[in-house]
Amino acid sequence: MGFSLWNLFKAGLLLTNGAMILNRRRFLAKYGLDDVSNMNVDPSSRPLQVQVIGLLQAIQYLKVPVVVCNIITIIFELILGGT
């Protein structure tokens, strides 16, 4: 696997897919990453945790574009032959 823009795109897509399948109630609530209001502390005292929660919530809105990117990636890999 070479270092190319296509491989960087696929790696980012895999990370996005991994973050999208995290269930908010079953998995993220155990670590306090389900919602900012459930932190039990002042959000300004933990800015990194607030940023992670915001990122995980924003990724949930990317479901349709990520599905489209997955389909495009699968088609390209089938046509061009994956490495």
SVG drawing of the C-alpha trace seen along z (x, -y; Angstrom):
<svg xmlns="http://www.w3.org/2000/svg" viewBox="-29 -27 33 33">
<polyline fill="none" stroke="black" stroke-width="0.4" points="0.0,0.0 1.7,-3.1 1.4,-6.6 -1.1,-8.3 -4.1,-10.5 -6.4,-7.6 -5.0,-5.6 -5.3,-8.6 -8.9,-9.0 -9.6,-5.3 -8.0,-5.5 -10.1,-8.6 -13.2,-6.8 -12.4,-3.8 -11.9,-6.0 -15.2,-7.8 -17.0,-4.5 -15.5,-3.4 -16.7,-6.5 -20.2,-6.3 -20.9,-2.9 -20.3,-3.9 -23.6,-3.7 -24.2,-6.7 -26.3,-5.0 -24.5,-1.7 -20.8,-2.6 -20.3,-6.3 -22.3,-6.8 -19.9,-4.5 -17.1,-7.0 -19.1,-10.2 -19.0,-11.0 -22.7,-10.8 -23.7,-14.4 -22.2,-17.6 -25.0,-18.0 -24.2,-14.6 -20.6,-15.5 -21.4,-16.3 -18.7,-19.0 -18.3,-22.5 -17.7,-22.0 -15.1,-24.8 -12.9,-22.7 -12.6,-19.9 -12.4,-21.5 -10.8,-18.4 -13.7,-16.2 -16.2,-18.7 -14.5,-18.8 -14.5,-15.0 -18.3,-15.0 -18.9,-17.6 -16.9,-15.7 -18.8,-12.4 -22.1,-14.2 -21.1,-15.9 -20.1,-12.6 -23.6,-11.3 -24.9,-13.9 -22.5,-12.5 -24.3,-9.2 -25.5,-9.7 -22.3,-11.2 -20.3,-8.5 -22.5,-5.8 -22.0,-7.5 -18.2,-7.6 -18.3,-3.9 -20.2,-3.0 -17.7,-5.0 -14.8,-3.4 -16.2,0.1 -16.8,-0.6 -13.3,-2.0 -11.8,0.9 -13.8,3.4 -13.0,1.7 -9.4,0.8 -8.4,3.8 -7.6,3.0 -4.1,3.1"/>
</svg>
